[in-house]
Amino acid sequence: MIDPLKIRVIIIAFGLVLLSGCTSPSDDEETTALSELRFGYQPSTHQIAYMTADAKGWWLEDLEPYGVTSTKDFLFPTGAPEMQAMLAGEIDVAYVGATPPLSAIDQGLDAKIVAGAQVQGSDLVLATALPYESPQNLKGLKIATFPPGTLQDTVLRKWLTDNGIDTKKDVDILGMGGADAKTALASGNVDAVFLPHPNPTIIESEGTGRVVVHSGEMWEDHACCVVLVSGELIREKPELVEQIVRTHIRATEYNIDNPDDAAKIFSDNIGVSYEIASKSIEDWDGNWVTDPSIELNTTLEYASVQYDLGYTDKLLTQDDLFDLSFYNKIMAEMGEE
């Protein structure tokens, strides 16, 4: 069976409509405008805001006045290859977990988190026949999750360590994408997986595993996905970046108000059934957000965890990782209206 969460590339063009309250670029900015904006995202209900803005035509409607005449997007299985693509200059904006940018920025990636996207929303799924009462039941097991440095890898390792489990001796953690992890669990090659939604819902629907711990139980209100923008765009085209954040807010608020439509958009984009997408949104412990400050503290904790794990050479700071100015400006203007 071919897994529906496959990598693809989509190029879409839309018409012109401006969001109310946004400013038009100057003639000079139009002359030097970026004609194609390249997005990266993943096949997760965590990142439906990107898909909604795409499906509704809002990216082009809102960004065309700033010179963007086309968008191109790349679907990645996890944040690790997505950040490699950004390091290579292949994408400008990434919907990605909060942790993959850490090692990428440590390696020299010029980018900042400009908006939040989502918190919590991953699950530990254990093979159906295995017992579970506490983390101690996981000793001796093989657990598949996203590769080292990703959000799921970081949260899982910290939670296990906090519960007295040596992640090098007591368990065998295997890094792989969601499709491979689901296959490994179904075939008995691993005993458990820790994955973002909708993967847990898919696994339970297939009868190969059951959810035993939500990620919010591992790390309450932990940051998950964010919107990351290249430093070049931030410096050279700040009005364009501001509009990217405005459109992201628009799409996120739409999804919160219209979860059924969000599930339909996800189903159409990724290829899972509407029933799975809808149940995933109903069952998960995640929340869609836009305020980057909501994700600030735990992202800095991630930076500390990754530094201790040796994933980064230096302890990254807020100034290394975040630019809150765009979101704060938008919120200040909304408060004045």
Backbone torsions as a table, in degrees:
resi	resn	phi	psi	omega
1	MET	NA	127.9	-179.3
2	ILE	-79.5	126.6	179.9
3	ASP	-68.7	133.4	-177.7
4	PRO	-69.9	-17.8	-177.9
5	LEU	-84.1	69.2	-174.9
6	LYS	-103.8	157.3	-178.7
7	ILE	-78.0	136.0	175.7
8	ARG	-148.5	167.0	178.4
9	VAL	-125.1	131.6	-178.1
10	ILE	-124.6	135.7	173.8
11	ILE	-119.9	123.7	-173.1
12	ILE	-130.3	141.3	174.0
13	ALA	-125.9	140.7	-177.8
14	PHE	-132.2	-179.7	180.0
15	GLY	-88.4	-162.9	-170.6
16	LEU	-118.6	117.2	169.3
17	VAL	-149.7	128.8	-179.3
18	LEU	-89.6	143.1	170.1
19	LEU	-68.1	141.5	176.4
20	SER	-64.5	140.6	176.6
21	GLY	91.7	-7.7	179.6
22	CYS	-96.4	155.8	-176.4
23	THR	-97.2	155.4	177.8
24	SER	-88.0	148.1	179.2
25	PRO	-72.9	159.1	176.9
26	SER	-74.9	166.6	178.8
27	ASP	-60.3	-39.4	179.9
28	ASP	-62.6	-40.3	-179.8
29	GLU	-67.2	-36.1	178.3
30	GLU	-64.7	-35.7	-178.7
31	THR	-64.7	-37.6	-176.6
32	THR	-103.5	19.2	-172.8
33	ALA	-65.7	151.7	173.4
34	LEU	-79.3	119.8	-173.8
35	SER	-80.1	-32.8	179.7
36	GLU	-124.7	127.4	177.6
37	LEU	-106.3	131.1	-173.4
38	ARG	-110.9	124.8	-177.4
39	PHE	-110.7	147.7	168.5
40	GLY	-119.3	143.4	177.0
41	TYR	-156.5	177.2	-175.8
42	GLN	-129.0	160.9	-176.2
43	PRO	-81.6	63.2	-175.5
44	SER	-132.9	146.9	174.2
45	THR	-64.1	-13.4	176.8
46	HIS	-63.0	-28.6	-168.6
47	GLN	-117.3	30.5	-178.5
48	ILE	-65.2	-23.7	179.8
49	ALA	-55.9	-42.4	177.4
50	TYR	-61.1	-46.8	-176.3
51	MET	-64.5	-38.1	-179.7
52	THR	-66.1	-46.8	178.4
53	ALA	-61.4	-33.5	177.9
54	ASP	-70.5	-49.8	-177.0
55	ALA	-64.1	-35.2	-179.0
56	LYS	-82.1	-8.6	-178.6
57	GLY	81.4	13.2	-173.7
58	TRP	-73.8	-32.1	-179.8
59	TRP	-57.8	-49.3	-178.5
60	LEU	-74.5	-37.9	177.4
61	GLU	-55.7	-45.5	-172.6
62	ASP	-84.9	-28.2	-172.5
63	LEU	-100.3	-16.2	-177.9
64	GLU	-60.7	-35.5	176.7
65	PRO	-61.5	-16.9	178.7
66	TYR	-98.6	14.5	174.8
67	GLY	96.8	-3.4	-179.2
68	VAL	-81.1	114.9	-178.2
69	THR	-105.8	-9.3	176.0
70	SER	-156.4	155.5	172.9
71	THR	-123.3	152.4	178.0
72	LYS	-134.8	132.7	179.7
73	ASP	-127.5	153.6	-176.9
74	PHE	-127.5	128.5	-179.8
75	LEU	-98.6	122.8	-177.2
76	PHE	-111.9	146.9	179.9
77	PRO	-70.7	-32.2	178.9
78	THR	-148.1	175.8	-179.7
79	GLY	-73.3	-22.8	-176.7
80	ALA	-62.5	-55.5	177.1
81	PRO	-66.2	-27.4	177.2
82	GLU	-63.4	-41.9	178.8
83	MET	-71.9	-31.6	174.1
84	GLN	-63.3	-38.3	177.2
85	ALA	-66.0	-38.1	179.0
86	MET	-69.8	-38.9	175.3
87	LEU	-60.5	-33.6	179.8
88	ALA	-81.7	-0.5	179.0
89	GLY	78.7	21.6	-175.3
90	GLU	-91.7	-16.7	176.8
91	ILE	-135.5	152.8	-178.0
92	ASP	-103.8	-33.0	-176.8
93	VAL	-132.3	132.7	-178.5
94	ALA	-125.7	127.2	163.2
95	TYR	-89.3	115.3	-167.4
96	VAL	-156.2	157.9	173.7
97	GLY	-61.3	157.5	-175.2
98	ALA	-70.0	-19.4	-175.3
99	THR	-91.6	-36.5	179.5
100	PRO	-55.1	-34.4	176.7
101	PRO	-63.3	-22.8	-176.5
102	LEU	-62.0	-55.5	-179.6
103	SER	-67.5	-32.4	178.9
104	ALA	-66.4	-45.1	177.7
105	ILE	-65.2	-37.6	176.1
106	ASP	-60.9	-31.6	179.0
107	GLN	-84.7	-2.9	176.8
108	GLY	116.5	3.9	177.7
109	LEU	-61.6	131.8	178.4
110	ASP	-96.7	93.0	-176.6
111	ALA	-163.4	157.7	178.5
112	LYS	-138.7	150.2	172.4
113	ILE	-77.2	123.5	-177.2
114	VAL	-113.3	-13.0	179.2
115	ALA	-156.1	153.8	170.3
116	GLY	-83.4	161.4	177.0
117	ALA	-128.8	-35.8	-172.8
118	GLN	-173.8	150.1	176.2
119	VAL	-124.7	151.8	-179.6
120	GLN	57.7	-151.7	171.4
121	GLY	93.7	15.7	172.5
122	SER	-120.3	159.3	-177.4
123	ASP	-136.4	147.1	167.5
124	LEU	-87.9	121.5	-177.0
125	VAL	-116.6	122.9	-176.3
126	LEU	-105.1	145.5	175.2
127	ALA	-52.2	139.6	-170.0
128	THR	-53.8	-38.4	-173.6
129	ALA	-81.3	-10.2	-174.9
130	LEU	-89.2	141.6	-179.5
131	PRO	-79.3	154.4	173.7
132	TYR	-149.2	122.1	172.3
133	GLU	-125.2	-28.6	-179.1
134	SER	-158.7	169.5	178.4
135	PRO	-56.8	-22.4	179.8
136	GLN	-63.1	-24.3	177.9
137	ASN	-67.8	-13.2	-177.4
138	LEU	-85.8	-10.2	-179.8
139	LYS	-59.9	134.5	179.7
140	GLY	84.6	-0.4	-176.6
141	LEU	-96.1	160.1	171.8
142	LYS	-98.8	126.1	-177.4
143	ILE	-123.0	124.6	176.9
144	ALA	-96.1	135.6	173.5
145	THR	-150.4	-179.9	179.9
146	PHE	-63.7	159.7	-172.3
147	PRO	-61.3	163.6	179.5
148	PRO	-51.9	137.3	-179.7
149	GLY	95.5	-14.5	178.6
150	THR	-80.2	168.2	-179.2
151	LEU	-59.1	-49.3	-176.2
152	GLN	-64.6	-41.1	177.8
153	ASP	-60.0	-44.1	-177.7
154	THR	-66.4	-47.3	-179.3
155	VAL	-64.0	-44.7	-179.0
156	LEU	-61.5	-47.3	-177.7
157	ARG	-63.9	-41.8	179.6
158	LYS	-65.0	-43.8	-179.5
159	TRP	-62.1	-45.2	178.9
160	LEU	-62.1	-45.2	179.5
161	THR	-61.9	-43.4	178.4
162	ASP	-61.3	-24.4	179.7
163	ASN	-99.8	19.4	173.1
164	GLY	77.1	20.0	-179.6
165	ILE	-106.0	123.1	178.7
166	ASP	-76.1	115.0	-175.1
167	THR	-72.7	-7.3	176.8
168	LYS	-101.4	-24.1	-175.3
169	LYS	-114.1	-38.3	-170.8
170	ASP	-86.5	-26.0	-179.8
171	VAL	-136.4	161.1	177.0
172	ASP	-115.0	105.6	-178.2
173	ILE	-96.5	122.7	-176.1
174	LEU	-112.6	126.8	-179.9
175	GLY	-87.4	127.0	178.1
176	MET	-164.6	165.4	177.5
177	GLY	-73.6	169.7	-176.1
178	GLY	-61.0	-42.4	-178.7
179	ALA	-63.4	-45.1	179.4
180	ASP	-65.9	-37.9	-179.9
181	ALA	-65.5	-42.2	178.2
182	LYS	-63.4	-41.2	178.3
183	THR	-64.3	-42.2	-179.2
184	ALA	-63.5	-37.9	178.1
185	LEU	-69.0	-43.9	-178.9
186	ALA	-63.6	-33.2	-178.0
187	SER	-88.5	-5.1	-180.0
188	GLY	83.7	9.9	179.2
189	ASN	-78.5	-18.2	168.9
190	VAL	-133.3	162.0	-176.5
191	ASP	-98.8	-20.3	-177.0
192	ALA	-156.9	160.8	174.2
193	VAL	-136.1	150.5	173.0
194	PHE	-124.2	106.0	-169.1
195	LEU	-138.9	155.3	174.1
196	PRO	-75.4	160.9	175.0
197	HIS	-71.5	146.5	16.1
198	PRO	-93.8	10.1	-175.3
199	ASN	-53.6	-45.8	179.3
200	PRO	-59.9	-38.5	179.0
201	THR	-66.3	-39.7	177.9
202	ILE	-61.9	-45.7	-178.4
203	ILE	-61.8	-46.1	179.9
204	GLU	-64.4	-36.3	179.3
205	SER	-66.5	-27.3	179.3
206	GLU	-89.0	-7.3	175.1
207	GLY	77.2	16.6	-177.7
208	THR	-98.0	-5.3	179.2
209	GLY	-167.3	170.5	178.6
210	ARG	-137.1	145.0	178.4
211	VAL	-71.5	128.8	179.0
212	VAL	-117.8	-23.9	178.5
213	VAL	-146.0	130.4	171.1
214	HIS	-84.9	151.0	-176.9
215	SER	-64.6	-27.2	176.7
216	GLY	-66.8	-22.9	174.0
217	GLU	-77.6	-26.1	177.3
218	MET	-77.3	-39.9	-175.3
219	TRP	-153.4	97.1	-172.2
220	GLU	-60.8	132.3	177.2
221	ASP	57.0	30.5	-177.5
222	HIS	-69.2	144.4	175.1
223	ALA	-61.7	142.0	173.2
224	CYS	-124.6	-92.9	-174.3
225	CYS	-93.2	150.5	-177.5
226	VAL	-137.6	170.4	172.1
227	VAL	-107.6	118.3	-175.9
228	LEU	-111.9	130.0	-176.8
229	VAL	-124.4	143.4	-178.6
230	SER	-61.7	145.2	178.2
231	GLY	-62.6	-32.1	179.0
232	GLU	-62.2	-44.7	177.4
233	LEU	-63.4	-42.5	-178.6
234	ILE	-60.4	-43.1	-177.2
235	ARG	-77.7	-42.0	-170.6
236	GLU	-94.1	-24.7	-176.8
237	LYS	-138.3	61.4	-176.0
238	PRO	-62.0	-33.4	179.0
239	GLU	-67.3	-33.8	175.6
240	LEU	-65.3	-44.1	179.0
241	VAL	-63.0	-41.1	177.4
242	GLU	-58.8	-40.3	179.5
243	GLN	-70.5	-34.0	174.4
244	ILE	-57.8	-44.4	179.3
245	VAL	-66.1	-40.8	178.5
246	ARG	-60.7	-44.3	-179.6
247	THR	-66.5	-38.4	176.6
248	HIS	-61.5	-43.2	177.4
249	ILE	-61.4	-44.9	179.5
250	ARG	-57.5	-46.6	-178.2
251	ALA	-68.5	-39.8	-179.9
252	THR	-64.5	-45.4	178.9
253	GLU	-63.3	-36.1	176.7
254	TYR	-62.8	-45.4	-179.2
255	ASN	-62.5	-41.4	179.6
256	ILE	-62.0	-40.3	-179.0
257	ASP	-80.1	-20.0	-174.4
258	ASN	-135.0	64.5	-176.3
259	PRO	-61.8	-31.7	178.6
260	ASP	-65.7	-42.3	178.0
261	ASP	-68.6	-37.0	176.4
262	ALA	-59.2	-41.3	178.5
263	ALA	-64.6	-38.8	178.4
264	LYS	-66.0	-42.2	178.1
265	ILE	-62.1	-44.3	178.7
266	PHE	-62.1	-44.7	179.8
267	SER	-58.9	-46.1	-178.7
268	ASP	-66.4	-36.3	-175.9
269	ASN	-76.0	-45.9	-171.4
270	ILE	-95.4	-31.7	177.1
271	GLY	104.2	2.8	172.3
272	VAL	-81.7	163.1	-179.0
273	SER	-68.4	154.5	176.5
274	TYR	-60.7	-38.4	-178.2
275	GLU	-60.9	-42.7	178.8
276	ILE	-66.0	-45.9	-178.8
277	ALA	-60.9	-44.3	-178.8
278	SER	-66.0	-43.1	180.0
279	LYS	-66.8	-36.3	177.7
280	SER	-59.8	-47.0	-179.8
281	ILE	-65.6	-33.1	179.2
282	GLU	-72.9	-37.5	-171.1
283	ASP	-90.1	-25.9	-171.8
284	TRP	-69.6	165.5	175.8
285	ASP	-104.0	18.1	-178.2
286	GLY	-85.5	165.2	174.8
287	ASN	-141.3	136.1	174.3
288	TRP	-80.0	134.6	-179.1
289	VAL	-137.6	170.0	175.2
290	THR	-130.3	-23.5	-176.2
291	ASP	-73.2	116.3	-179.2
292	PRO	-66.7	-25.1	-178.6
293	SER	-67.2	-24.1	176.2
294	ILE	-61.2	-31.6	-175.4
295	GLU	-100.1	1.8	-173.6
296	LEU	-65.5	-54.5	-172.6
297	ASN	-62.2	-45.7	-178.7
298	THR	-72.0	-29.1	175.7
299	THR	-64.7	-38.7	176.4
300	LEU	-68.5	-32.6	172.8
301	GLU	-65.6	-40.5	175.3
302	TYR	-57.3	-41.7	-179.9
303	ALA	-60.0	-39.2	178.2
304	SER	-68.0	-43.4	179.1
305	VAL	-61.9	-45.3	-177.9
306	GLN	-68.0	-33.4	175.9
307	TYR	-65.7	-43.8	179.1
308	ASP	-64.9	-33.9	178.8
309	LEU	-77.3	-9.6	-179.0
310	GLY	84.3	13.7	179.5
311	TYR	-75.7	-25.4	177.3
312	THR	-125.8	153.7	-179.1
313	ASP	-85.1	-22.8	178.5
314	LYS	-133.4	158.6	177.7
315	LEU	-82.4	110.4	-175.4
316	LEU	-76.1	147.2	-175.9
317	THR	-111.8	174.8	176.4
318	GLN	-57.6	-41.9	-179.7
319	ASP	-64.6	-29.8	177.2
320	ASP	-70.1	-30.8	-164.4
321	LEU	-111.7	-30.5	-169.0
322	PHE	-121.1	147.9	163.9
323	ASP	-130.2	100.9	-176.2
324	LEU	-86.2	-5.3	-169.1
325	SER	-64.2	-37.4	-177.1
326	PHE	-66.1	-49.8	-179.7
327	TYR	-63.3	-43.5	-178.4
328	ASN	-64.2	-37.3	178.0
329	LYS	-63.8	-44.4	179.4
330	ILE	-62.5	-45.0	-179.7
331	MET	-64.7	-37.6	178.4
332	ALA	-64.4	-41.2	178.7
333	GLU	-67.0	-38.8	178.3
334	MET	-65.2	-34.0	178.6
335	GLY	-69.9	-22.8	-179.4
336	GLU	-85.7	-17.7	-175.7
337	GLU	-75.5	NA	NA
